[in-house]
Amino acid sequence: MLKNPRTTGALAPSSARLARELACLAAGSDHVLELGAGTGVVTQALSKVVNEEKIQVVEVQIKLAATLKKRYPNMKVLQSTAHHALDNYRQCGSVAVVSSLPFRSLPPAMKHLTVQSLLGFLKSSPGSQLIQYTYGLGAPFSAPSGFKWQQVKWVFANIPPACIWVLTKTVD
Ligand SMILES: C[S@@+](CC[C@H](N)C(=O)[O-])C[C@H]1O[C@@H](n2cnc3c(N)ncnc32)[C@H](O)[C@@H]1O
């Protein structure tokens, strides 16, 4: 956090409760793409409800990605930016993109690239969804027409309390 405050975006890892809630929402999808895995709290919760071979994990920080690779040999762990991973991710079936990316603090250029890649991915991947939490009152980022945010729930057992949102493409 001290070395990379804007990309880390949180003082403490997510609580086990928040991680479970995110994993529960992802459980029905064919594949899971986790963005911003950090120390792996959400990764661990995902591994309990989704076959590890169906989970791909992305983390930009080299040391954190290396630790995750060792801990989860059956998952594909990428040391990469989220937008690069999204632009190259191909799977058949529905995908739950589970993101801990700190959109409120990401540098503007990085935020822009990431949002564009997320929207492009959801557009081209029917039945897929972005599951994202935020510490703010509003949606994690504004989405253009053709997409809708749904506020799912607040998780108060987290520091700070977090709100989970789901972004999907609307029907054409
Ligand atoms: C708020 S932390 C969340 C960590 C963990 N998932 C959790 O819930 O405790 C955000 C993580 O996203 C990573 N991150 C930030 N920007 C990123 C990007 N553009 N691409 C990939 N990972 C990124 C950071 O390095 C950090 O580990």
The ligand as an ORCA input file, in Angstrom:
! r2SCAN-3c Opt
* xyz 0 1
  C      -7.748     -3.212     -3.318
  S      -6.427     -4.349     -3.737
  C      -7.396     -5.844     -3.596
  C      -6.612     -7.079     -3.290
  C      -7.449     -8.324     -2.985
  N      -8.177     -8.790     -4.157
  C      -8.429     -8.060     -1.876
  O      -9.626     -8.016     -2.146
  O      -7.970     -7.918     -0.733
  C      -6.284     -4.075     -5.491
  C      -5.291     -4.939     -6.213
  O      -5.395     -4.656     -7.606
  C      -4.103     -4.619     -8.166
  N      -4.179     -3.774     -9.368
  C      -4.343     -2.432     -9.421
  N      -4.422     -2.003    -10.677
  C      -4.305     -3.097    -11.456
  C      -4.335     -3.303    -12.861
  N      -4.484     -2.268    -13.713
  N      -4.209     -4.550    -13.334
  C      -4.070     -5.600    -12.479
  N      -4.044     -5.478    -11.130
  C      -4.163     -4.235    -10.624
  C      -3.223     -4.031     -7.074
  O      -1.869     -4.336     -7.265
  C      -3.834     -4.668     -5.821
  O      -3.194     -5.878     -5.510
*
